[in-house]
Amino acid sequence: MPSYFQPSAELLQACGFARYSAPPGQARFSRPSDCGQETIVLYDDAEMTLLEVVNGQMLYSFQGRVASEAEWRVLLRQVNWAAETPPLQ
């Protein structure tokens, strides 16, 4: 059985995402972008959705699973989202 990666709440918060309420079976995190809002929804079955609102329109960037943190960071770069955590102060 394959194993999948989901970012932890701590990792998402370090990347600027804030946790929001979500229905059972989901965890929802969002952060502002240069032109809208970026949201990651994590599901209990290890699937995730990345979606972005730009100029009032919803753009679905990705829905599926990733195998590792490195793959998740590449995915964020592919949809032009910042993937680096800011330096600790």
Beta strands, then each sheet from edge to edge (+ up, - down):
strand 1: 18-20
strand 2: 26-33
strand 3: 36-43
strand 4: 48-54
strand 5: 57-64
sheet 1: 1+ 2- 3+ 4- 5+
end
